[in-house]
């Protein structure tokens, strides 16, 4: 009979998934939103609604990057606490 997988192996799966798939995808979305917000800001013209919309896009992209960096720190911290090597 096979032994059940250890807790280390079970916890390693979501950590590797987060580090190898989700983080690069989040980075691409972040860069895309910053570029989109910058272009919207450049072509907004004198319209205050368009400028406000572009500023909101850029602001939320920056907030998203801060949340992403915080999640990286949390994943690395919990990986070290539980002894999961990635």
N, C-alpha and C positions, 0 to 999 in steps of 0.2 A: 504494500500500500504506500501511496505517496503521503508525505507529510504536508499539512496545510502550509501555505505561504507564511513567512514571518511578517511581523508588523513592519519591519524595515522595507521589505519588498512591496508591501501594500501601500505604504506612504510614499515610496519613491515614484510610483506611477503618476500621481497628480502633480508632483513637483517637477518631474521631467517634462510632462505635458505643458505645464505653465511656462517653464524656462525655454523650451525649444519651439513651441508652436504659438502660444498666446502672446508672449512678449514681442516677438518680431511683428506679429499681426497688429498689435496695439501701436507699435512704433510707426508702422506704415500708415495707419489711420490717422495718427497724430500729425505726421508730416503732411499728409494730404489735407487735413483740416486747416493747418496753419497756412499752407499755400493757398487754399481756397479762400480763407478769410483775408489774406493779404491781397489777393486779386480783387476780391469784392470791395475791399477798402480803397484800392487804387481806382476802380471804375465807379465808385459810389457817386462821385461828382458832388454837387452842392446839396444833395438830398439828405436831410438829417436822419430820416428813417433808414436809408441804406447804410449810412455811416454807423449808426447805432447797431444795425444788424451785423455788419462786418466786425465791429468791436466785440459784440457778444460771441460771435464764432471764435474769434481769437482768444477771448477770455476763457471760454469753456474748454478750448483746446489746451490752454496752459493749465487750467485746473485738472483736466484729465491727465496731463503729464505728471503733475504732482501726486495724484492718486496712484498712478502707475508706479512711480518711484517708491512711494510708500509701500505698495504691495510687494515690490521687489525686496525691500528691506525686511518685510515681515516673512516672506517665504524663505529668505536666506537665514534669518534668525531662527525660525522654527526648524529648518533643515539642520542647523548646527545643534540646536537643543536636542533634537531626536536622533542625531547622528546619521542623517541621510546624506549620502554623497551623490552628487549629480554629475 
